[in-house]
Amino acid sequence: MNQDNPVIILIQIAVPLVLTFLLVYKYIDYLTKTTHFVCPACRSSFKLSKKDFAVALKTGVLNERIVTCPVCGYKGSMPIVKDRS
């Protein structure tokens, strides 16, 4: 078997990348559907879009992100709150 074949090398790189992307997308999709944030300044609850959730910075604390409140404009760390079922 020839390991220098460019097609095999491309498959070995592309398949794991595509699978990783799909798993991350499904995880973010699940989190955006089942969680929300509560602003500490104005106490409003809001959800983020998938894109905004994906780029929200982590703070180092478990289940906490740095996000901007769409109501009052406060930007800071907010915990992720699970929706009630």
Secondary structure, 3 states (H helix, E strand, C coil): CCCCCHHHHHHHHHHHHHHHHHHHHHHHHHHHHHEEEECCCCCCEECCCHHHHHHCEECCCCCEEEEECCCCCCEEEEEEEECCC
